């Protein structure tokens, strides 16, 4: 699963003085004129981080976020991640995660086959943990899942495609779990790996072969494949996925490669042994192109999927049993040219932050139940050279 930051807030202090300092000190990120002119009357409410996936030394962009949803660059941003990015899109969800205690960021360094851990300071700035860069256990790491101190990484590259497990130690270092690696065939192209809310299950999508892996998680952190796993997807290119935060037995997966206006979202029931079965009339029509990334409201009532090809975000109501009803589609400023990708809700659920990979920006949308409205100050700029992959909010 994605770590649900609203349940265990991070340690970032909410200080007006820190916000004023962040606005006064020059930084390397470009700020849109509309954002730089904003008068913030409230303290910093939290932070937003993006894995820049920059070629050479990878970096993490950091923003102060305010109660009105606006953002300004964190002083010192971007911060070096330690490994290398690829400088091009990763086609994956969750390339960046925040630890349950809010103290650490875990980022894939896809260009060097590594994973980095960075400590989050009280003001939101980042520093690399000593010896915090480790091998991903494979080739081309693209996605990270975390539950408590258990971490799994999806590697997508030829000759080293797999899911590999780690323990996140108290000192912020990752320790590989012996015997945890689950090998995948070349060409699988895993796009996402995620835990259920209770940590008893783990799922992974194989975009390249339209399959879905399902596992139960042992006390030792190792995975046991569900009977019948991997399961066939209900469309081409199962991509982003999310367990329902309020029901770990429901899994939702976007189907990205069905062609123009042919996207769908699937709903599965995930049994105690990891067996996946279809819910209702799944898959549910999206009516857009390339629905890739999935986010679910913290109360489990609404699902949002970004449509990369259409430049829009589809909005669904989730019934108690898991069936989806399409509420509508919200266009993104700039349309399909911006290439909307990964997305993350703020801990209070009031704002949705969306990576726009072609323009190197982050769009911000106000959330009211199942409705979205893009802020006038949106989008905020990422550092030059960013090929963004993965976003978190605290």
ZALO-802356 format. One line per 4 residues: number of its first residue (from 1); for each residue x, y, z of C-alpha. Coordinates in pm, 1 decimal. Layout:
N
NUM> X,Y,Z; ... .
end
This chain:
394
1> 0.0,0.0,0.0; 89.2,363.7,-4.3; 167.0,477.2,344.2; -131.7,674.2,479.0 .
5> 29.5,981.2,626.7; -287.3,1109.9,785.2; -274.8,833.1,1045.1; 79.9,895.9,1166.2 .
9> 188.3,1252.3,1090.4; 554.5,1320.9,1028.1; 768.7,1533.5,1254.9; 770.1,1848.4,1043.5 .
13> 707.2,2151.3,1268.6; 444.5,2400.5,1170.0; 634.8,2725.7,1221.6; 549.7,3055.4,1057.8 .
17> 911.3,3165.3,1090.9; 1026.5,2863.6,891.9; 773.0,2942.2,621.6; 893.6,3302.6,600.1 .
21> 1254.4,3189.4,577.7; 1169.7,2943.4,302.4; 1013.4,3223.3,101.1; 1301.9,3464.3,160.8 .
25> 1599.3,3245.5,73.7; 1677.7,3197.6,-297.8; 1649.7,2837.6,-417.4; 1724.2,2650.3,-734.9 .
29> 1362.5,2574.0,-827.9; 1179.3,2806.3,-1061.4; 851.5,2932.9,-917.6; 563.1,3034.7,-1142.3 .
33> 482.0,3402.8,-1118.3; 138.0,3324.4,-981.1; 287.9,3124.3,-695.9; 565.8,3368.2,-610.9 .
37> 312.6,3648.5,-571.3; 102.3,3461.4,-317.1; 66.8,3603.9,34.1; 63.9,3307.4,270.5 .
41> -117.0,3400.8,588.4; -78.7,3062.6,755.2; 203.9,2843.0,876.4; 342.6,2557.4,673.7 .
45> 93.4,2269.7,693.2; 325.7,2000.3,558.4; 545.5,1912.0,266.1; 537.0,1757.7,-80.2 .
49> 827.7,1556.7,-220.1; 890.9,1438.6,-577.6; 1149.2,1189.6,-702.8; 1307.6,1394.1,-983.7 .
53> 1471.9,1085.7,-1142.0; 1739.9,1315.8,-1279.7; 2015.6,1171.5,-1496.7; 2344.5,1143.1,-1313.2 .
57> 2290.9,1234.1,-949.6; 1926.4,1178.9,-866.8; 1749.9,1447.8,-663.0; 1434.1,1491.7,-458.9 .
61> 1234.5,1813.1,-500.3; 1079.7,1942.1,-177.6; 799.8,2192.9,-126.7; 641.4,2361.7,172.1 .
65> 266.4,2326.1,140.9; 13.9,2556.8,304.5; -339.0,2511.7,433.7; -478.9,2669.0,116.0 .
69> -306.3,2406.2,-101.3; -40.6,2640.0,-242.0; 325.6,2539.7,-241.7; 666.2,2705.3,-237.9 .
73> 1005.8,2537.4,-282.3; 1178.0,2419.6,34.8; 1504.7,2598.8,110.0; 1789.4,2390.3,-34.5 .
77> 1567.6,2196.1,-273.6; 1640.1,1982.8,-468.6; 1825.3,1741.5,-237.6; 2069.5,1477.8,-364.1 .
81> 1935.3,1125.3,-331.0; 2272.3,951.1,-351.8; 2214.4,727.5,-651.8; 2143.5,807.2,-1016.1 .
85> 1819.9,859.9,-1203.6; 1751.6,773.9,-1565.9; 1651.7,1117.9,-1694.4; 1341.8,968.2,-1857.1 .
89> 1003.2,845.5,-1738.5; 983.0,523.1,-1538.0; 621.1,425.5,-1622.9; 555.1,317.6,-1266.8 .
93> 363.2,414.8,-954.2; 517.8,474.6,-609.0; 881.7,543.4,-698.3; 894.9,738.7,-370.9 .
97> 758.0,649.1,-27.9; 754.1,797.4,320.8; 809.8,578.1,627.3; 522.5,524.3,873.3 .
101> 698.8,730.9,1141.5; 737.9,1020.0,897.0; 1114.9,1032.5,948.9; 1241.0,889.8,619.2 .
105> 1191.5,901.2,243.9; 1269.9,593.4,34.6; 1347.5,669.1,-329.5; 1435.2,447.9,-624.8 .
109> 1753.2,540.6,-809.9; 1664.1,368.6,-1135.5; 1978.9,477.9,-1321.1; 2215.7,305.6,-1077.2 .
113> 2000.3,8.4,-966.3; 1987.9,142.4,-612.6; 1749.2,264.9,-344.5; 1820.2,568.5,-123.4 .
117> 1694.2,662.5,222.2; 1683.6,1028.2,325.1; 1597.9,1169.7,667.7; 1327.1,1435.5,689.8 .
121> 1425.2,1723.8,916.1; 1178.7,1921.8,1125.2; 1168.5,2200.5,867.3; 1107.6,1955.1,581.7 .
125> 1461.3,1958.5,442.9; 1631.0,1630.2,356.7; 1967.9,1469.5,423.9; 2098.5,1137.5,298.9 .
129> 2128.5,871.0,569.5; 2490.1,752.5,621.8; 2529.7,437.2,411.3; 2172.8,502.6,301.3 .
133> 2221.4,398.5,-62.2; 2191.0,23.3,-123.5; 2149.2,-211.5,-418.0; 1787.0,-259.3,-517.9 .
137> 1847.4,-631.7,-552.3; 1783.2,-620.4,-925.4; 1789.6,-401.8,-1235.4; 1593.3,-77.8,-1286.8 .
141> 1403.5,-27.9,-958.9; 1074.3,148.6,-1029.0; 840.1,112.2,-731.4; 854.7,91.3,-351.0 .
145> 603.5,-45.4,-98.5; 629.8,-2.9,279.1; 437.5,-132.3,580.2; 579.8,-75.0,927.8 .
149> 952.3,-146.6,872.8; 900.2,-392.1,585.9; 994.0,-260.3,240.7; 959.9,-421.8,-101.4 .
153> 1108.0,-290.3,-425.0; 993.9,-378.8,-777.3; 1279.2,-407.8,-1028.5; 1179.4,-392.5,-1396.7 .
157> 1501.4,-435.0,-1597.2; 1604.3,-727.3,-1814.8; 1824.8,-975.7,-1635.2; 1710.9,-856.9,-1293.4 .
161> 1332.5,-814.1,-1282.7; 1191.0,-908.6,-942.7; 1037.3,-808.7,-612.3; 1298.4,-783.1,-334.7 .
165> 1240.5,-728.2,37.6; 1421.7,-515.1,296.7; 1391.1,-410.4,658.8; 1413.2,-40.6,737.2 .
169> 1628.7,-12.9,1047.1; 1593.4,247.9,1319.5; 1904.7,422.8,1189.4; 1739.3,462.7,848.2 .
173> 1942.3,199.3,666.3; 1786.7,-73.5,454.7; 1883.0,-434.5,525.9; 1806.3,-694.8,255.6 .
177> 1592.4,-989.2,367.1; 1762.3,-1316.3,275.9; 1547.5,-1531.7,50.5; 1291.7,-1258.8,-12.6 .
181> 1347.7,-1207.7,-385.8; 1071.8,-1324.2,-620.3; 1207.5,-1342.5,-975.5; 998.1,-1222.0,-1268.9 .
185> 1040.1,-1311.9,-1637.3; 1210.2,-1055.0,-1858.3; 951.7,-835.4,-2024.3; 714.4,-840.5,-1726.4 .
189> 768.3,-466.1,-1670.4; 634.0,-443.0,-1315.7; 468.7,-104.9,-1270.3; 367.4,-104.2,-906.1 .
193> 417.4,-297.9,-584.0; 198.6,-231.0,-279.6; 87.9,-360.2,59.7; -265.1,-386.6,189.7 .
197> -346.4,-155.9,480.0; -294.9,-432.7,735.5; 29.4,-552.0,573.3; -88.8,-910.4,530.4 .
201> -95.1,-897.8,149.6; 122.6,-760.6,-128.3; 29.1,-710.8,-492.4; 224.4,-616.1,-801.7 .
205> 125.1,-528.7,-1157.4; 303.2,-658.2,-1467.9; 237.9,-397.5,-1736.3; 430.2,-580.3,-2008.5 .
209> 240.5,-909.2,-1986.4; -92.8,-788.5,-1840.4; -70.7,-997.0,-1525.0; -122.7,-922.4,-1155.1 .
213> 87.4,-1084.2,-882.5; -74.8,-1152.1,-545.7; 101.9,-1268.5,-229.9; 46.8,-1318.0,138.8 .
217> 316.8,-1178.8,366.6; 478.7,-1398.6,631.6; 597.3,-1292.5,975.7; 954.0,-1317.1,843.7 .
221> 874.2,-1067.5,566.1; 889.9,-1323.9,288.9; 616.6,-1365.0,28.8; 398.2,-1665.2,-52.2 .
225> 228.0,-1660.2,-391.5; -149.7,-1690.4,-383.3; -306.7,-1996.3,-545.7; -337.6,-1913.5,-915.7 .
229> -101.3,-1613.9,-906.2; -20.5,-1435.4,-1131.2; -377.8,-1353.4,-1231.1; -476.9,-1224.5,-1575.5 .
233> -554.1,-855.2,-1588.8; -896.1,-740.6,-1704.7; -743.0,-517.4,-1969.3; -413.2,-449.1,-2138.2 .
237> -135.0,-302.3,-1928.3; -252.4,-325.0,-1565.6; -59.4,-33.1,-1424.4; -139.5,164.3,-1108.1 .
241> -303.8,-7.6,-816.2; -434.4,63.6,-469.9; -585.2,-134.8,-186.7; -888.2,32.0,-34.6 .
245> -763.7,204.7,282.5; -1076.0,100.2,474.4; -1091.9,-256.5,340.9; -770.4,-455.4,279.7 .
249> -972.4,-716.7,91.7; -1044.6,-483.4,-201.9; -783.9,-407.9,-468.7; -825.3,-162.3,-757.3 .
253> -608.8,-167.2,-1072.0; -604.8,66.4,-1372.8; -582.8,-80.7,-1723.2; -376.3,164.7,-1925.6 .
257> -320.0,13.0,-2267.8; -668.9,-49.3,-2406.5; -635.0,226.8,-2665.4; -795.3,566.4,-2722.1 .
261> -1083.6,631.3,-2481.1; -1081.3,262.9,-2388.8; -931.5,277.6,-2041.4; -1086.2,88.3,-1752.0 .
265> -1037.6,34.7,-1379.5; -1069.4,-312.1,-1230.0; -1197.5,-402.9,-884.0; -1092.5,-727.8,-718.0 .
269> -1175.9,-906.5,-398.2; -850.8,-1024.3,-235.1; -915.8,-1334.3,-23.5; -723.3,-1428.7,289.7 .
273> -495.8,-1654.2,82.3; -439.3,-1378.3,-178.1; -672.2,-1519.6,-442.2; -817.5,-1243.2,-660.5 .
277> -1177.3,-1252.6,-786.0; -1366.3,-991.2,-985.1; -1611.2,-756.7,-812.9; -1946.7,-694.6,-981.6 .
281> -1923.9,-593.5,-1346.9; -1552.9,-511.9,-1329.2; -1372.0,-368.7,-1521.0; -1542.4,-29.5,-1503.8 .
285> -1525.5,212.2,-1795.6; -1301.8,517.9,-1770.3; -1385.1,658.0,-2118.4; -1039.1,817.3,-2132.0 .
289> -698.1,725.2,-2270.8; -425.7,560.3,-2062.8; -558.7,561.0,-1705.5; -235.4,482.6,-1526.1 .
293> -205.8,604.6,-1166.4; -459.1,536.8,-891.0; -529.5,713.3,-561.6; -814.8,647.8,-316.3 .
297> -951.0,894.9,-61.4; -853.7,820.6,296.2; -1214.5,738.3,387.5; -1223.0,480.7,106.8 .
301> -1519.1,639.6,-69.8; -1365.7,788.8,-385.3; -1107.5,677.4,-640.3; -907.7,907.6,-868.4 .
305> -713.1,789.5,-1171.7; -490.5,1008.3,-1387.8; -541.9,964.8,-1763.0; -199.3,1031.0,-1913.5 .
309> -314.0,1025.4,-2274.2; -619.8,1245.2,-2219.9; -475.6,1496.9,-1974.7; -750.9,1441.6,-1721.1 .
313> -841.1,1282.6,-1388.8; -1137.0,1045.4,-1365.4; -1340.7,1037.9,-1045.5; -1527.2,733.2,-912.1 .
317> -1756.4,657.9,-620.6; -1669.2,327.8,-450.6; -1967.3,129.0,-324.1; -1930.1,-63.1,3.3 .
321> -1890.1,-384.6,-192.8; -1622.7,-234.1,-418.6; -1818.7,-159.9,-737.2; -1726.7,168.1,-907.0 .
325> -1950.0,443.3,-1043.5; -1787.1,697.5,-1274.7; -1872.9,1044.4,-1144.3; -1699.1,1241.0,-1417.4 .
329> -1366.1,1360.5,-1549.5; -1171.4,1673.1,-1454.9; -942.1,1819.5,-1723.1; -591.2,1922.9,-1625.1 .
333> -470.1,2269.4,-1719.3; -265.4,2211.5,-2034.9; -452.9,1896.8,-2135.5; -281.8,1589.6,-2274.9 .
337> 42.3,1773.3,-2345.6; 141.2,1780.2,-1975.7; 125.0,1397.7,-1930.8; -30.0,1360.6,-1585.5 .
341> 126.5,1069.9,-1396.2; 163.7,987.2,-1026.3; -67.9,1146.6,-770.9; -101.7,1175.0,-394.2 .
345> -356.4,1319.6,-154.3; -260.5,1545.1,135.2; -293.7,1379.5,477.7; -616.9,1569.2,545.0 .
349> -753.3,1465.9,203.8; -827.8,1825.8,101.0; -579.0,1846.0,-187.6; -458.2,1615.6,-463.5 .
353> -104.2,1666.9,-593.4; -40.5,1540.6,-947.5; 291.2,1500.9,-1128.1; 294.8,1647.0,-1481.4 .
357> 591.3,1475.8,-1639.9; 615.4,1648.9,-1978.7; 621.5,1997.0,-1829.0; 817.6,1917.0,-1512.6 .
361> 544.4,2052.1,-1286.6; 309.1,1949.2,-1006.4; -59.3,2027.0,-1040.6; -267.9,2094.2,-729.4 .
365> -641.3,2023.9,-702.2; -885.1,2102.9,-424.1; -1089.3,1797.0,-327.4; -1451.8,1815.3,-221.6 .
369> -1583.9,1464.3,-177.7; -1561.9,1328.3,-534.1; -1506.8,1663.6,-707.2; -1176.5,1822.4,-808.3 .
373> -1093.5,2186.5,-884.2; -747.5,2293.9,-999.2; -606.2,2582.7,-797.0; -534.9,2914.1,-968.9 .
377> -172.8,2888.5,-848.1; -127.8,2544.0,-1008.3; 108.8,2410.4,-1131.8; 434.1,2443.8,-936.9 .
381> 765.9,2395.4,-1117.3; 1015.3,2114.2,-1056.7; 1393.0,2153.7,-1096.8; 1539.5,2173.5,-1446.0 .
385> 1618.8,1827.8,-1581.4; 1358.3,1649.5,-1372.7; 1198.4,1339.5,-1521.8; 958.2,1303.1,-1228.8 .
389> 853.5,964.9,-1095.3; 682.1,931.7,-759.2; 528.3,1185.2,-521.4; 440.4,1188.4,-149.9 .
393> 275.9,1443.1,79.1; 310.3,1490.6,453.6 .
end
